[in-house]
Amino acid sequence: MDQKVKLIDLVHQVGWVYDSTAVTQEPDGKLVFWKIPLHEVLALRSIHHSKSLRKELGKDFERYVMNTESRKLKLAIDWHHGVISALNYIDAERAMAS
């Protein structure tokens, strides 16, 4: 996979997890789909950029964690500050369809 892939591209490859509010990527490459309000994920990512949000938040707020090793996905170039919302995902889907 291209080393210059963005987080939205990785999420597009795996799809959206129902009832998630946001997706971030961990330093180990795992994609974390969150079930807390989007504004909280955005705030926490801005405070804890380049760190594991799973360690900061704990597992109680996770909807689903996707191991990317089996999918051969790499770290996104914007993993350390990227947060993808459901709206970001839908907009990317629409742009690819047109």
N, C-alpha and C positions, 0 to 999 in steps of 0.2 A: 504494500500500500504506500501511496505517496506520503512522504513525511510532512507535507504541508497541508494536510487535511484539517478542516475546521470541525469543531464540535457538532455543529448542525449537520454536517455531512455524515459523521459517525452515527448520530441519532437517526438520520434518514435511512441509513443502511439497516438498522435493527428494528426500526418502527417505534411507535409510541406505546407506552404502557398505560392502559386505561386507568383513570382516576389519579394520575400523577399531575402535580402542579409544575414541576420543573425537573430538569436533568442537569447534572454536573458530572465531571469526570475526575476520578481520583488520581493521585500521582502514580499508582500502579496500573492505570489504564481502565479500571472498572468504571462502568457507567452507573450512576446512582439516580434512580427515579424517586423523587421526594413526594411526600404527602402533606407537607406543611405549606402555608400560604407562600405564594411566589415572592412577595416583598421580603419575607424573612430569609428565603434562600438567597435573594439578591444582596441583601444586607450582610449576611454571613459570608458570602463569597467575597464581597468587597473588603471585609475586615480580615478574613483568613485566606487571602489569595496565596496560591502556591502551597497550600496545606490541605490535608485531608479533612473534608467536611464531615466524613463519617466519624472521625475521631472527635471532632468538635461537637457534633450534634448527638451522636449515639445512634443506635439502630432503631429506636422507637419511631423515628420520623421517616424512615425509608419505606417506600412502596415496593421497590424491587431493585436488586443489584444484579447487573449483567456482567459476567466475567467476559472480558474481551479477548483473552488468550485463545480460546477455542475458535473465535471468529477472526483471528488474525488482524485485529484492529490495533492501531498504535495510539500513542498519545496525540491528541489534537494540539495544534499550535497555540490554541487559545484555552487549553484545559484549565490553566491556573486562574483565569478570571471569567471564563465562559459559563453562562447559565442559559439554558434553552427552555422556553416556556411552550405550552401547548400552542399558543398563537404563533410563535416563531416556527414551530414545526408545520402547522397548517399553511402558513405563508410560503414556506420552502416547498411544500408539496404542490401548491398551486403554481408557483413559478416554474417548477419542473414540468408540470403538465401542459403549460402554455408554450 
